[in-house]
Every structure is written in structure tokens, then in C-alpha cells.
């Protein structure tokens, strides 16, 4: 199940390559998902560097286009759970930084695995006053089972932001919460930060060697 989660989560990132942040802030959440995902999947299909696994180019693309549409602070807070309140401001900043880097490095390279998947967009049930919604999609891939991907978005001052993603009924936030809680029980907040730093360092070293 985790392998399926990791393999398909690259689509999470591709859905939010907005052409302009100002425009994205004015769009409804379902329109944002649909328009930007279609644009970016076209880019992936045409970009030979991404298809060949050029990690530096993928990282740069994700950093510039994807990250502005995710609320990594809230995602980290939800993943850390009740222990978040025990962390100092400096520890919270470190957790957000390292968790953000972990997600980007773990899933960015999967962009090169795109193989003509088709995305179905479900009608959004939303009231005008709603500030927290779920955008539901289904990814259909040749020779494979359809994969539901749901996006939890909250409306902030600068537009809609993603704070959780559920891939095939597995929540991105919940997927990390258990391991984070275990590490905090054993080694405290600083222990979790060290684990994340080490993982990111190992990934960076591996990327450099590759």
C-alpha cells in the first residue's frame, strides 16, 4: 500500500503548477486543480529532461511552481500532532523546513514516471461561504486500477492552499503521524528533527552522486 502511495503521489505535486499566483488566488479550488493539472501534465509529457529524470530540473520546477500552493506549516502541524504545541518556535520552523524538503525530495523524481494517466474530476460540493473543501479526483492509468486522490484545501488570505492529500484512502498527513509520534516519544522533538535532517542529507548525497 505504501508503495502505491509513493508511486502515485507525484500527481499530487503536478496538480498545482499554477501559471501565476495571483490568478490562482482568484480561482475556485476545483478550477485551480483542473486547470493547473492539465497545464502541468502537458509540460511533463513534452519535457524530455523531466522524463529522463533530471532531478535538479525537477526540484527547481517544484520549488518554483508547486510549493506556493501547499500550506506546509499546517501540514507539518497536523503530522506532528499534539506534540506541535510542545515545540519551541525554532523547533517548529525546523520541522516545517525539513518536512517540506523530505516531501519534495521523496516525490519530485516521480514526475518522470508519468505515462499518459487520465484524470477525472468530480463535481465539487461547496457553499459560497465555505473556506475548507475537498476536491475529489480519480486517476485512471493504462493497465491499472483507478486511484482516487482527494485534496483538502483551505482558503487563506492569499488564496486556496492544500493542507492534506488522500491517495487511495491514505492520508499524507496520517501516513507520517504515526512514525513522527513514535520518534518524539523516543527522542523528543529534537530527535525527530535529526531524523528528518539525516533523511534529507542522505537523499541529497544520493542525488549528487547520481
C-alpha positions in Angstrom: 0.0 0.0 0.0 2.8 2.4 0.8 4.5 1.6 -2.5 1.3 2.6 -4.3 1.0 5.7 -2.2 4.5 6.8 -3.1 4.3 5.9 -6.7 1.1 7.9 -7.3 1.7 10.9 -5.1 3.7 12.6 -7.8 0.3 13.5 -9.3 -0.3 15.5 -6.1 2.5 17.8 -6.9 1.7 18.1 -10.6 -1.8 19.4 -9.8 -0.5 22.7 -8.6 1.9 24.2 -11.1 0.0 27.5 -11.4 0.9 29.9 -14.1 0.6 32.8 -11.7 -0.1 33.0 -8.0 -2.4 36.0 -8.3 -4.6 34.2 -10.8 -4.6 31.1 -8.7 -5.8 33.1 -5.7 -8.8 34.2 -7.6 -9.8 30.7 -8.8 -12.3 28.3 -7.2 -10.5 25.3 -5.7 -11.8 22.8 -8.2 -11.0 25.1 -11.1 -7.5 25.5 -9.7 -7.0 21.8 -9.5 -8.3 21.1 -13.0 -6.7 23.9 -15.0 -3.2 23.7 -13.4 -3.1 19.9 -13.6 -3.9 19.9 -17.3 -1.3 22.5 -17.9 1.5 20.8 -16.0 0.8 17.3 -17.3 1.3 18.7 -20.8 4.6 20.2 -19.7 5.7 16.8 -18.2 4.8 15.0 -21.4 6.8 17.4 -23.6 9.8 17.9 -21.3 12.5 15.3 -22.1 14.7 16.4 -19.2 11.9 15.6 -16.7 11.1 12.3 -18.4 14.7 11.3 -18.3 14.9 12.0 -14.5 16.8 15.3 -14.4 16.5 15.7 -10.6 17.8 19.3 -10.4 15.4 20.5 -13.0 12.5 18.7 -11.3 13.5 20.1 -7.9 13.7 23.6 -9.3 10.3 23.3 -11.1 8.6 22.0 -8.0 10.2 24.7 -5.8 9.0 27.5 -8.1 5.6 26.2 -9.2 4.2 23.7 -6.7 5.2 24.8 -3.2 3.3 28.1 -3.3 0.1 26.2 -3.3 0.8 24.0 -0.2 0.4 25.1 3.4 3.5 23.2 4.7 3.2 24.7 8.1 -0.3 23.3 8.6 0.7 20.0 7.1 3.6 19.7 9.4 1.5 20.7 12.4 -1.1 18.1 11.6 1.6 15.4 11.0 3.3 16.2 14.3 0.0 16.2 16.2 -0.4 17.3 19.8 3.4 17.5 20.2 3.4 20.6 18.0 2.4 22.7 20.9 5.3 21.5 22.9 7.8 22.6 20.3 9.6 26.0 20.5 9.2 28.4 17.6 12.7 27.5 16.4 11.8 23.8 16.6 8.6 24.4 14.7 10.5 26.3 11.9 13.0 23.4 11.7 10.2 20.8 11.5 8.5 22.7 8.7 11.7 23.2 6.8 12.8 19.5 7.0 9.3 18.0 6.4 8.9 20.2 3.3 12.3 19.1 2.0 11.5 15.5 2.7 8.3 15.6 0.7 9.8 17.5 -2.2 12.8 15.2 -2.5 10.8 12.0 -2.0 8.2 12.6 -4.6 9.7 15.1 -7.1 11.6 12.5 -9.1 8.4 10.5 -9.7 7.4 13.2 -12.2 9.5 11.4 -14.7 7.2 8.3 -14.3 4.2 9.9 -15.9 2.8 7.6 -18.5 -0.4 9.2 -20.0 -2.6 8.8 -17.0 -6.1 10.4 -17.3 -7.7 12.5 -14.6 -11.4 12.6 -13.8 -12.6 15.5 -11.8 -15.6 15.0 -9.5 -18.2 17.8 -9.0 -17.4 20.0 -6.0 -20.0 20.3 -3.3 -19.3 23.7 -1.9 -21.2 26.6 -0.5 -20.2 30.3 -1.2 -19.2 30.8 2.4 -17.1 27.6 2.6 -13.4 28.1 3.5 -12.4 24.4 3.8 -13.2 22.0 1.0 -12.3 18.6 -0.5 -11.6 18.4 -4.3 -12.1 14.8 -5.4 -10.3 13.3 -8.5 -9.7 9.9 -9.9 -6.6 8.9 -11.8 -7.1 6.3 -14.5 -3.9 4.6 -15.7 -3.4 2.1 -18.6 -3.5 -1.4 -17.2 -4.1 -0.4 -13.6 -6.8 0.2 -11.2 -8.3 3.7 -10.9 -6.7 5.7 -8.0 -8.8 8.2 -6.1 -6.9 11.3 -5.0 -8.7 13.8 -2.7 -7.3 17.3 -1.9 -8.1 19.1 1.3 -7.8 22.9 0.8 -8.3 25.8 3.0 -8.9 29.4 1.8 -6.3 31.7 3.2 -5.7 35.4 2.7 -3.6 34.6 -0.4 -5.9 32.0 -1.9 -6.6 28.3 -1.6 -3.9 26.2 -0.1 -3.6 22.4 0.1 -3.0 21.0 3.6 -3.6 17.3 3.1 -3.9 14.8 0.3 -5.6 11.4 0.5 -4.3 8.9 -2.1 -6.3 5.7 -2.4 -7.7 6.3 1.1 -4.2 7.0 2.6 -3.8 10.5 4.1 -0.4 12.1 3.5 -0.6 13.7 7.0 -1.7 10.5 8.7 0.9 8.5 6.8 3.6 10.3 8.7 1.8 11.0 12.0 2.5 7.5 13.5 6.2 7.5 12.8 6.6 11.1 13.9 4.8 10.3 17.2 7.0 7.2 17.8 10.2 9.2 17.2 9.1 12.0 19.5 8.3 9.5 22.3 11.8 8.0 22.0 13.9 11.1 21.4 11.8 14.2 21.7 11.2 17.0 19.2 14.9 17.4 18.5 15.2 13.6 17.8 12.5 13.9 15.1 14.3 16.9 13.6 17.5 15.0 13.5 15.8 12.0 11.8 14.4 14.4 9.1 17.7 16.2 8.6 19.5 12.8 8.2 17.0 11.6 5.7 17.2 14.8 3.6 21.0 14.7 3.8 21.1 11.1 2.6 18.7 11.9 -0.3 20.8 14.9 -1.3 24.0 12.9 -1.2 22.4 10.2 -3.3 21.2 12.8 -5.8 24.6 14.4 -6.1 26.3 11.0 -6.7 23.7 10.2 -9.3 
